[in-house]
Amino acid sequence: METIVTTRRITKRTALALAVAVLATTGTATVAGAGPGGGRSGALAGYYGQRLDWQSCQQDGSDDVGRALDQAGASCAPVSVPIDYDRPGRGAMTVWISRITATGTAHRIGPLVLNLGGPGIPALGSVVDAAAAMGATGARFDLIGMDVRFTGRSTPVDCDWPSTWIPRSAGADRASFDRMVALSVDLAHRCAARFRQPLRNASTVNAARDMDIVRAALGERSVSFLGYSYGSYLGAKFAQLFPRRTNRIVLDSAIDPADPGIHVRGDNGPVREAALLEWETWAAAHDPDYHLGTSQAAVSALIDHIYRTAADRPLRIGRYRVDDTVVPALLVNPLSDDGDASNDQLARFVRTLADALAGQTVQPTPDLDDAIAGILTGRNSQFHSGQTAISCADQPVPRDIEWYWRDIQRRRTAAPLFGGLNLVSPCAFWPARPVPPVSVSSPAPALIVHADGDINATAELNQAMHRALTGSRMITLDHVRTHGVYLFRGATCVDDSVNAYLDTGVLPPADRHCVE
């Protein structure tokens, strides 16, 4: 996810990757470090006892992220971790971290690890934006960006995918569904051919264990954590595995720890349909600007016509052919926020699709080109490969193709357009079995933040995380549809409350609601 910095907040350019997280896990486990720095004996002793080699972050002249980190005064370091924690003596891999140190020692709290979700959104560069947006609160922490294993700089997986399944739809009919099944089979086989052995080790449990090695390498007894979307799952896993090594925990736009990610069981289709209806009403009120219809019903009919026509005759958008598996995907990301910029972006997307439907020769605007290319080309192969590897390593999914077809028909009853987003993923054909499960059920103190209208991490999912972390408190931003609230939305009530917790370590006495 790219971000830009303002004096008040971090502003999202795209929230697409934040909408996806890993699958659920079950079972229980608790692991705690030992010794003054939380070190270990035995096969992991070397990992826990390593010293970090802090260095310049920029790798070459084209490394814009590294350049920005260096300019902000950050340093970067490689951390050695086991490929397989069950067999730590059989090989190591490298996880990279970045750090902007606290501005003084008198009020220093300790390290704060950042995760932007995805899973797999690179986090090294996030410390620059966080330092600018968090102000005096951020200055009390050593801000740590960590690219989780098999993503970003951390021994990345790239299966050389020519396109992606995220966030594709199963489409309008069985033919489209079958095309997506074939795509997922091909993507899984590409990964199996290149990275059979490491795939099982991409789990969130292992990423949490990596975090504890990072903690020890930093020489710290505990770490704080700020995680968004899938990142909330990583933070919850760390708290479950290492309860005595956690300090402040903030989980923003949290997901259900029993069903995060692909949502084999959960269903946010109806919430997305409701958001689309709300936007259609907005578009009708702005018909003089976009000419999509003078009523909500008219705008809805246009979108349905685009979707169903694309199933038989893909729309020509510049160099792309956009079919019914792509149309819903293009609508979801702008719907993830209800600001004027997102409403305008969605209106422009639909206007271009409507012009193509009418037979006009159209070229995509830069943002539409970016959205389509992210789905139909291999531009984001590395990111989506790592993202899928994490998802598939965390929990098995049904492998019966007909189960998915029946499930989609059920979902479409309440969500005709977005019910098909629960398509067959490459995990149904993945060669590596998931790691043993670890459930989240912990009294660890944590602050959960969400917007009540979030169409990705819905209120139901946030409440599930709240119940799993019995010592948590929740702050709800009412009457807002956004994914990623703290620092991203610019909601003073939320930002002040989170900063107060990070400053003091004291949770609010009770759950609370905020309004803009």
C-alpha positions as CSV (number, residue, x, y, z in Angstrom):
1,M,0.0,0.0,0.0
2,E,1.4,3.4,-0.9
3,T,0.9,6.2,1.5
4,I,1.5,10.0,1.4
5,V,2.1,12.1,4.4
6,T,0.3,15.2,5.5
7,T,0.7,17.2,8.6
8,R,-2.4,15.7,10.2
9,R,-2.5,12.1,9.1
10,I,-1.4,9.5,6.7
11,T,-3.6,9.5,3.5
12,K,-4.2,6.2,1.6
13,R,-3.7,6.1,-2.1
14,T,-5.0,2.6,-2.2
15,A,-6.6,0.2,0.4
16,L,-6.9,-2.8,-1.9
17,A,-4.3,-4.9,-0.1
18,L,-5.7,-4.1,3.3
19,A,-8.9,-5.8,2.5
20,V,-7.4,-9.2,2.4
21,A,-6.0,-11.3,5.4
22,V,-5.0,-14.8,6.2
23,L,-7.2,-17.7,7.1
24,A,-8.3,-18.8,10.6
25,T,-6.4,-21.1,13.0
26,T,-7.5,-23.2,15.9
27,G,-5.9,-24.9,18.9
28,T,-3.9,-23.3,21.7
29,A,-0.3,-22.6,22.5
30,T,1.7,-20.3,24.7
31,V,5.4,-19.6,24.4
32,A,7.5,-17.3,26.5
33,G,11.1,-16.2,26.3
34,A,13.6,-16.8,29.1
35,G,16.5,-14.8,30.5
36,P,17.2,-11.1,30.8
37,G,16.5,-10.3,27.2
38,G,14.0,-13.1,26.6
39,G,16.7,-15.3,25.1
40,R,16.6,-19.1,24.6
41,S,18.7,-22.1,24.9
42,G,19.0,-25.0,22.6
43,A,18.6,-24.9,18.8
44,L,17.2,-21.3,18.8
45,A,19.9,-19.9,21.1
46,G,22.0,-18.6,18.2
47,Y,19.0,-16.8,16.7
48,Y,18.0,-15.2,20.0
49,G,21.6,-14.2,20.7
50,Q,22.4,-12.5,17.4
51,R,23.6,-8.9,17.2
52,L,22.1,-6.6,14.6
53,D,24.2,-5.0,11.8
54,W,22.5,-1.6,11.3
55,Q,23.2,-0.1,7.9
56,S,22.0,2.2,5.2
57,C,18.5,1.3,4.0
58,Q,18.9,2.3,0.3
59,Q,20.1,-0.7,-1.7
60,D,20.6,0.9,-5.2
61,G,19.7,4.0,-7.2
62,S,16.2,2.8,-7.9
63,D,15.3,2.1,-4.3
64,D,13.0,5.0,-3.5
65,V,11.8,3.4,-0.2
66,G,15.4,3.0,1.0
67,R,16.3,6.5,0.0
68,A,13.3,7.9,1.9
69,L,14.3,5.9,5.0
70,D,17.8,7.1,4.9
71,Q,16.7,10.7,4.5
72,A,14.4,10.3,7.5
73,G,17.3,9.1,9.6
74,A,16.3,5.4,9.7
75,S,18.6,2.4,9.7
76,C,17.9,-1.1,8.4
77,A,19.2,-4.5,9.5
78,P,18.9,-8.1,8.5
79,V,17.7,-10.6,11.1
80,S,18.4,-14.3,10.8
81,V,15.4,-16.6,11.6
82,P,14.8,-20.3,11.1
83,I,13.0,-21.3,7.9
84,D,11.3,-24.0,9.8
85,Y,10.8,-23.6,13.6
86,D,10.1,-27.3,14.0
87,R,13.6,-28.0,12.5
88,P,15.6,-24.8,13.3
89,G,18.9,-26.4,12.6
90,R,18.0,-27.1,8.9
91,G,18.5,-23.6,7.5
92,A,17.9,-19.9,8.0
93,M,16.3,-17.1,6.1
94,T,16.6,-13.3,6.4
95,V,13.9,-10.9,7.7
96,W,14.6,-7.2,7.2
97,I,13.6,-4.5,9.7
98,S,13.9,-0.7,9.7
99,R,14.2,1.6,12.7
100,I,13.7,5.2,13.5
101,T,14.9,5.6,17.1
102,A,13.1,7.6,19.8
103,T,14.2,11.2,20.0
104,G,15.2,11.0,23.7
105,T,15.8,8.5,26.4
106,A,14.0,10.2,29.3
107,H,10.5,9.4,28.1
108,R,11.4,6.5,25.7
109,I,8.9,3.6,25.9
110,G,10.6,1.0,23.7
111,P,10.1,-0.5,20.2
112,L,6.8,-0.3,18.4
113,V,6.5,-2.8,15.5
114,L,4.3,-1.7,12.6
115,N,2.3,-3.8,10.2
116,L,0.1,-2.4,7.4
117,G,-1.8,-5.6,6.7
118,G,-2.3,-7.4,3.4
119,P,-1.0,-9.9,4.4
120,G,2.4,-9.1,3.0
121,I,2.4,-5.3,2.5
122,P,6.0,-4.3,3.0
123,A,6.4,-2.3,6.2
124,L,10.0,-1.1,6.1
125,G,9.0,2.3,4.7
126,S,6.1,2.7,7.1
127,V,8.3,4.1,9.9
128,V,8.8,7.3,7.9
129,D,5.0,8.0,7.6
130,A,4.4,6.9,11.1
131,A,7.0,9.2,12.6
132,A,5.5,12.1,10.7
133,A,1.9,11.3,11.6
134,M,2.3,10.2,15.2
135,G,4.1,13.3,16.4
136,A,5.2,13.4,20.0
137,T,3.7,10.0,20.7
138,G,5.7,8.4,17.9
139,A,8.9,10.1,19.1
140,R,8.7,8.1,22.4
141,F,9.1,4.8,20.5
142,D,11.7,3.2,18.4
143,L,9.5,2.7,15.3
144,I,10.2,-0.7,13.7
145,G,9.1,-1.7,10.3
146,M,9.3,-5.4,9.6
147,D,8.7,-7.1,6.2
148,V,7.3,-10.4,7.3
149,R,8.8,-13.6,5.9
150,F,8.5,-14.2,2.2
151,T,7.5,-10.6,1.5
152,G,9.1,-7.3,0.6
153,R,12.9,-7.7,1.3
154,S,12.4,-10.7,3.6
155,T,13.4,-13.6,1.3
156,P,10.4,-12.9,-0.9
157,V,8.4,-15.5,-2.8
158,D,7.6,-14.7,-6.4
159,C,5.8,-17.4,-8.3
160,D,6.0,-15.5,-11.6
161,W,2.2,-15.1,-11.9
162,P,0.9,-13.5,-15.1
163,S,-2.2,-12.2,-13.3
164,T,-3.9,-12.6,-9.9
165,W,-6.9,-14.1,-8.2
166,I,-7.2,-11.3,-5.7
167,P,-9.7,-9.6,-5.6
168,R,-11.3,-11.3,-8.6
169,S,-14.9,-12.5,-8.6
170,A,-16.3,-15.8,-9.7
171,G,-18.3,-13.8,-12.2
172,A,-21.9,-14.0,-13.3
173,D,-22.2,-17.6,-14.5
174,R,-20.7,-21.1,-14.4
175,A,-18.4,-20.4,-17.3
176,S,-16.8,-17.5,-15.5
177,F,-16.5,-19.6,-12.3
178,D,-14.8,-22.3,-14.3
179,R,-12.3,-19.8,-15.7
180,M,-11.4,-18.7,-12.2
181,V,-11.0,-22.3,-11.1
182,A,-8.5,-22.8,-13.9
183,L,-6.7,-19.7,-13.0
184,S,-6.3,-20.7,-9.4
185,V,-5.0,-24.2,-10.5
186,D,-2.4,-22.6,-12.7
187,L,-1.3,-20.1,-10.0
188,A,-0.9,-22.9,-7.4
189,H,1.1,-25.0,-9.8
190,R,3.4,-22.2,-10.6
191,C,4.2,-21.8,-6.9
192,A,4.6,-25.5,-6.4
193,A,7.1,-25.7,-9.2
194,R,9.3,-22.9,-7.7
195,F,8.9,-23.0,-3.9
196,R,7.6,-26.3,-2.7
197,Q,9.5,-26.6,0.6
198,P,9.3,-23.0,2.0
199,L,5.6,-22.6,1.3
200,R,4.5,-24.4,4.5
201,N,6.6,-22.1,6.6
202,A,5.0,-18.8,5.5
203,S,2.5,-18.9,8.3
204,T,1.5,-16.1,10.6
205,V,2.5,-18.2,13.6
206,N,6.1,-18.2,12.2
207,A,5.9,-14.5,11.5
208,A,5.0,-14.0,15.2
209,R,7.9,-16.1,16.2
210,D,10.1,-14.0,14.0
211,M,8.9,-10.9,15.8
212,D,10.1,-12.4,19.1
213,I,13.5,-13.0,17.6
214,V,13.5,-9.4,16.4
215,R,12.6,-8.3,20.0
216,A,15.5,-10.3,21.5
217,A,17.9,-9.0,18.8
218,L,16.9,-5.5,19.7
219,G,17.8,-6.3,23.3
220,E,14.3,-5.6,24.6
221,R,12.2,-7.4,27.2
222,S,8.9,-6.5,25.3
223,V,7.6,-4.8,22.2
224,S,4.6,-2.8,21.4
225,F,2.6,-3.4,18.2
226,L,0.4,-1.4,15.8
227,G,-1.3,-3.5,13.2
228,Y,-4.0,-2.8,10.6
229,S,-6.4,-5.4,9.1
230,Y,-4.4,-8.6,8.7
231,G,-1.8,-7.0,10.9
232,S,-4.3,-7.3,13.7
233,Y,-4.2,-11.0,13.3
234,L,-0.4,-11.0,13.5
235,G,-0.5,-8.9,16.7
236,A,-3.1,-11.2,18.3
237,K,-0.9,-14.2,17.4
238,F,2.1,-12.6,19.0
239,A,0.1,-11.8,22.2
240,Q,-1.1,-15.4,22.3
241,L,2.3,-17.0,21.8
242,F,4.4,-14.5,23.9
243,P,2.1,-12.9,26.5
244,R,4.9,-11.7,28.7
245,R,6.7,-10.1,25.8
246,T,3.9,-7.7,24.8
247,N,3.6,-4.1,25.8
248,R,1.0,-1.8,24.1
249,I,-1.1,-3.4,21.4
250,V,-3.2,-1.4,18.9
251,L,-5.3,-3.4,16.4
252,D,-7.0,-1.3,13.7
253,S,-9.7,-2.6,11.5
254,A,-9.4,-6.0,13.1
255,I,-10.4,-9.3,11.7
256,D,-12.0,-12.4,13.2
257,P,-9.1,-14.5,14.5
258,A,-11.2,-17.6,13.9
259,D,-12.0,-16.7,10.3
260,P,-9.6,-14.0,9.0
261,G,-8.6,-13.5,5.4
262,I,-10.4,-15.4,2.6
263,H,-13.5,-15.7,4.7
264,V,-14.5,-19.2,3.9
265,R,-17.1,-18.9,6.7
266,G,-17.7,-15.2,7.1
267,D,-19.6,-13.1,4.6
268,N,-19.2,-9.4,4.0
269,G,-21.1,-9.4,0.7
270,P,-24.3,-7.8,2.1
271,V,-22.3,-5.0,3.8
272,R,-20.6,-4.3,0.5
273,E,-23.9,-4.3,-1.4
274,A,-25.3,-1.8,1.2
275,A,-22.2,0.4,0.6
276,L,-22.8,0.2,-3.1
277,L,-26.4,1.3,-2.7
278,E,-25.3,4.2,-0.6
279,W,-22.8,5.2,-3.3
280,E,-25.4,4.8,-6.0
281,T,-27.6,7.3,-4.2
282,W,-24.7,9.7,-4.1
283,A,-24.0,9.2,-7.8
284,A,-27.6,9.9,-8.7
285,A,-27.4,13.2,-6.8
286,H,-24.3,14.0,-8.8
287,D,-25.7,13.0,-12.2
288,P,-24.9,16.4,-13.8
289,D,-21.2,15.5,-13.2
290,Y,-21.0,11.9,-14.2
291,H,-24.3,11.1,-16.1
292,L,-24.7,7.6,-14.5
293,G,-28.5,8.0,-13.8
294,T,-30.8,10.4,-12.0
295,S,-31.9,7.8,-9.4
296,Q,-30.3,5.1,-7.3
297,A,-32.3,2.5,-9.3
298,A,-31.0,3.8,-12.6
299,V,-27.4,3.8,-11.4
300,S,-27.8,0.3,-10.0
301,A,-29.3,-0.9,-13.3
302,L,-26.3,0.5,-15.2
303,I,-23.8,-1.3,-13.1
304,D,-25.8,-4.6,-13.4
305,H,-25.9,-4.1,-17.2
306,I,-22.1,-3.6,-17.3
307,Y,-21.5,-6.7,-15.1
308,R,-23.7,-9.0,-17.0
309,T,-22.7,-7.8,-20.5
310,A,-19.0,-8.2,-19.6
311,A,-19.6,-11.9,-18.9
312,D,-20.4,-12.5,-22.6
313,R,-18.5,-9.6,-24.2
314,P,-15.5,-8.3,-22.2
315,L,-15.2,-4.5,-22.3
316,R,-12.3,-2.9,-24.1
317,I,-10.5,-0.5,-21.8
318,G,-7.4,0.6,-23.6
319,R,-5.1,-2.5,-23.8
320,Y,-7.3,-4.5,-21.4
321,R,-10.3,-6.8,-21.7
322,V,-12.4,-6.4,-18.6
323,D,-14.8,-9.2,-18.0
324,D,-17.3,-10.0,-15.2
325,T,-14.6,-11.4,-12.9
326,V,-12.9,-8.0,-12.9
327,V,-15.8,-5.6,-12.7
328,P,-16.8,-6.3,-9.0
329,A,-13.1,-6.1,-8.1
330,L,-12.8,-2.6,-9.6
331,L,-15.7,-1.4,-7.4
332,V,-14.6,-2.8,-4.0
333,N,-11.5,-0.7,-3.4
334,P,-13.2,2.7,-3.9
335,L,-16.1,1.6,-1.8
336,S,-13.7,0.9,1.1
337,D,-13.8,4.6,1.9
338,D,-16.7,7.1,1.9
339,G,-14.8,10.3,1.3
340,D,-15.4,12.5,-1.7
341,A,-12.2,11.4,-3.4
342,S,-13.2,7.7,-3.3
343,N,-16.8,8.5,-4.4
344,D,-15.4,10.5,-7.3
345,Q,-12.9,7.7,-8.2
346,L,-15.7,5.1,-8.3
347,A,-17.9,7.4,-10.4
348,R,-15.1,7.8,-12.9
349,F,-14.5,4.1,-13.1
350,V,-18.1,3.3,-13.7
351,R,-18.3,6.1,-16.3
352,T,-15.4,4.6,-18.2
353,L,-17.0,1.1,-18.1
354,A,-20.3,2.5,-19.3
355,D,-18.6,4.3,-22.2
356,A,-16.9,1.0,-23.2
357,L,-20.2,-0.8,-22.9
358,A,-21.7,1.8,-25.4
359,G,-19.0,0.8,-27.9
360,Q,-16.8,3.9,-27.4
361,T,-13.0,3.7,-27.7
362,V,-11.8,4.5,-24.2
363,Q,-8.4,4.7,-22.5
364,P,-8.1,4.2,-18.7
365,T,-7.2,7.0,-16.5
366,P,-3.9,6.4,-14.6
367,D,-5.7,5.2,-11.4
368,L,-8.0,2.9,-13.4
369,D,-5.0,1.6,-15.4
370,D,-3.2,1.0,-12.1
371,A,-6.2,-1.0,-10.7
372,I,-6.7,-3.1,-13.8
373,A,-3.0,-3.8,-14.3
374,G,-2.8,-5.0,-10.6
375,I,-5.4,-7.7,-11.5
376,L,-4.7,-8.7,-15.1
377,T,-0.9,-8.4,-15.4
378,G,2.0,-9.8,-13.5
379,R,3.1,-6.5,-12.1
380,N,2.2,-7.4,-8.5
381,S,3.3,-11.0,-8.8
382,Q,5.7,-10.9,-5.9
383,F,3.2,-9.2,-3.5
384,H,0.3,-11.5,-4.4
385,S,2.6,-14.6,-4.3
386,G,3.7,-13.8,-0.8
387,Q,0.2,-12.9,0.3
388,T,-1.2,-16.2,-1.0
389,A,1.6,-18.2,0.6
390,I,0.7,-16.7,4.0
391,S,-3.0,-17.4,3.5
392,C,-2.5,-21.0,2.4
393,A,0.0,-21.7,5.3
394,D,-2.4,-20.7,8.0
395,Q,-5.4,-23.0,7.5
396,P,-6.7,-25.6,5.1
397,V,-9.6,-24.6,2.8
398,P,-12.2,-26.8,1.2
399,R,-10.8,-28.6,-1.9
400,D,-14.2,-29.6,-3.3
401,I,-14.9,-27.3,-6.3
402,E,-18.6,-27.9,-6.1
403,W,-18.7,-26.7,-2.5
404,Y,-17.5,-23.3,-3.7
405,W,-20.1,-23.2,-6.5
406,R,-22.9,-24.0,-4.0
407,D,-21.5,-21.5,-1.5
408,I,-21.4,-18.7,-4.1
409,Q,-25.0,-19.3,-5.1
410,R,-26.0,-19.0,-1.4
411,R,-24.1,-15.8,-1.0
412,R,-25.5,-14.3,-4.1
413,T,-29.0,-14.4,-2.6
414,A,-28.1,-11.5,-0.3
415,A,-25.3,-10.1,-2.4
416,P,-25.9,-10.5,-6.2
417,L,-22.8,-8.6,-7.2
418,F,-20.3,-9.2,-4.4
419,G,-21.3,-12.7,-3.3
420,G,-19.0,-14.1,-6.0
421,L,-15.9,-12.7,-4.4
422,N,-15.6,-15.8,-2.3
423,L,-14.1,-17.6,-5.3
424,V,-11.9,-20.7,-5.3
425,S,-8.4,-19.6,-4.2
426,P,-5.1,-21.3,-5.1
427,C,-5.1,-22.6,-1.6
428,A,-7.6,-25.2,-2.7
429,F,-4.8,-26.7,-4.9
430,W,-1.8,-25.8,-2.7
431,P,0.9,-28.5,-2.4
432,A,1.9,-27.7,1.2
433,R,-0.3,-28.4,4.2
434,P,-0.8,-25.6,6.8
435,V,1.2,-25.5,10.0
436,P,-0.3,-26.8,13.3
437,P,-3.0,-24.3,14.4
438,V,-2.8,-21.8,17.3
439,S,-6.1,-20.2,18.4
440,V,-6.4,-16.7,19.8
441,S,-7.9,-16.6,23.3
442,S,-6.0,-14.3,25.5
443,P,-6.5,-11.8,28.3
444,A,-3.7,-9.6,26.8
445,P,-4.5,-5.8,27.1
446,A,-5.2,-4.4,23.6
447,L,-6.9,-1.4,22.0
448,I,-9.1,-2.3,19.0
449,V,-10.1,0.5,16.7
450,H,-12.6,0.3,13.8
451,A,-15.2,2.2,11.8
452,D,-18.7,0.8,12.1
453,G,-19.2,1.0,8.3
454,D,-16.0,-0.8,7.3
455,I,-17.0,-3.2,4.4
456,N,-13.8,-5.3,4.7
457,A,-13.1,-5.7,8.4
458,T,-16.8,-5.4,9.4
459,A,-18.1,-4.5,12.8
460,E,-18.8,-8.2,13.3
461,L,-15.2,-9.2,12.7
462,N,-13.9,-6.5,15.1
463,Q,-16.3,-7.7,17.8
464,A,-14.9,-11.2,17.3
465,M,-11.4,-10.0,17.9
466,H,-12.7,-8.1,20.9
467,R,-14.2,-11.2,22.4
468,A,-11.0,-13.3,21.7
469,L,-8.8,-10.7,23.5
470,T,-10.7,-10.6,26.8
471,G,-8.6,-7.8,28.2
472,S,-9.2,-5.5,25.2
473,R,-11.1,-2.3,24.8
474,M,-12.7,-1.0,21.6
475,I,-13.1,2.4,20.0
476,T,-15.7,2.6,17.3
477,L,-15.8,5.5,14.8
478,D,-19.5,5.8,14.0
479,H,-21.2,6.6,10.7
480,V,-18.0,6.1,8.7
481,R,-17.1,3.7,6.0
482,T,-13.3,3.4,6.0
483,H,-10.7,0.6,6.4
484,G,-7.8,1.9,8.5
485,V,-8.8,4.5,11.0
486,Y,-5.9,5.6,13.3
487,L,-3.7,8.1,11.4
488,F,-5.4,7.3,8.1
489,R,-8.9,8.9,8.7
490,G,-7.9,12.0,10.6
491,A,-10.5,11.4,13.2
492,T,-9.3,13.5,16.2
493,C,-11.3,11.5,18.8
494,V,-9.8,8.2,17.7
495,D,-6.2,9.5,17.2
496,D,-6.2,11.2,20.6
497,S,-7.5,8.1,22.3
498,V,-5.0,5.8,20.7
499,N,-2.1,8.3,21.4
500,A,-3.2,8.5,25.1
501,Y,-3.0,4.7,25.4
502,L,0.3,4.5,23.6
503,D,1.7,7.3,25.9
504,T,0.5,5.8,29.1
505,G,-0.1,2.1,28.6
506,V,-3.5,2.6,30.3
507,L,-6.5,1.4,28.3
508,P,-9.8,3.4,28.3
509,P,-12.0,2.3,31.3
510,A,-14.7,1.1,28.9
511,D,-15.5,0.7,25.2
512,R,-16.4,4.0,23.6
513,H,-17.8,5.5,20.4
514,C,-16.4,8.5,18.5
515,V,-17.9,10.7,15.8
516,E,-16.1,13.0,13.3
